[in-house]
Amino acid sequence: MTTPILIAEDLHKRFGPNAAVNGITFSLQEGSCTSLLGPNGAGKTTALKMLAGLIRPTEGRIRFTGLDASDYRSQIGYLPQYPAFYKWMSALEFMEYAGKLCGMTGKNVRQRSRELLELAGLTDAAKRRIGGFSGGMKQRLGLAQALLHRPSLLILDEPVSALDPIGRREVLELIRGLKQETTILFSTHVLHDAEEISDDVLIMRQGEIVLAGGLEELRRQHSEPVIRMIWDSRPDQWAEGLSERLGGGLVKEVAIQGREVRLEVADIRTVMPKLLADLAKAGAPVRKLEATASSLEELFMKVVEA
């Protein structure tokens, strides 16, 4: 069993009469990658800023395992959603500047800066001005900077939300590699990204954590059997009365979007023969049919809309 590296207990943050975070409690396991999910305004950024030591909780406590001191910021690497750089600096100059702010000496900071620029795939751009960097390159530079002092916990606020598909892929691959080196907590509203690289999930809604746990365990507990189809024509007429035709409450929900059909069913093995017979009888022009389970995105939507 892994050891919690950080424990947050009953954290609250109020701005005047408004509660941005309303009593959240959770722990981060050492060596894990945890995604913090939630719609805009759920309190994700406020929660991350409290964990990073940038703002103080109104109430509650944050404990970093193994540290008696209340100030654990030296153990944290932090990348905000929109990192700021001096555009006239080169990547190497910025890394050395940031390292000196962390108290690193000249020789050590230069060596560490070069190591991290290589890790981030920026060796060839080390002496280029940051003002000419793409969005993905800036995010990778921000990640490299956050790792300079070898933090025990890396906190990332929406690290890929503003990137194009290529930049997003570059940054996600970098984060995937960093899982071997440090504990990671990142916020996102892109559910596919969370599924791709996370071990654990925290879902926030209106300042509260409404679901938490290991990704695989949450899938086992909350996923539902689902049948998806793509038709060559619109299936609206066929879908009318489907639940009654198959009988026995086997179809829990029918959702149609354009030519796509999603059926949430009680049991795929029981439903499938009846469904195939019904499709054959109707001469349904089905291009694709697959039996699967509900996704993290579908679970997310159920939780935040509840």
Secondary structure, 3 states (H helix, E strand, C coil): CCCEEEEEEEEEEEECCEEEEEEEEEEEECCCEEEEECCCCCCHHHHHHHHCCCCCCCEEEEEECCCCCCCCHHHEEEECCCCCCCCCCEHHHHHHHHHHHCCCCHHHHHHHHHHHHHHCCCHHHCCCEHHHCCHHHHHHHHHHHHCCCCCCEEEEECCCCCCCHHHHHHHHHHHHHHCCCCEEEEEECCHHHHHHHCCEEEEEECCEEEEEEEHHHHHHHHCCEEEEEEECCCCHHHHCCHHHHHCCCCEEEEEEECCEEEEEECCHHHHHHHHHHHHHHHCCCEEEEEEEECCHHHHHHHHHHC
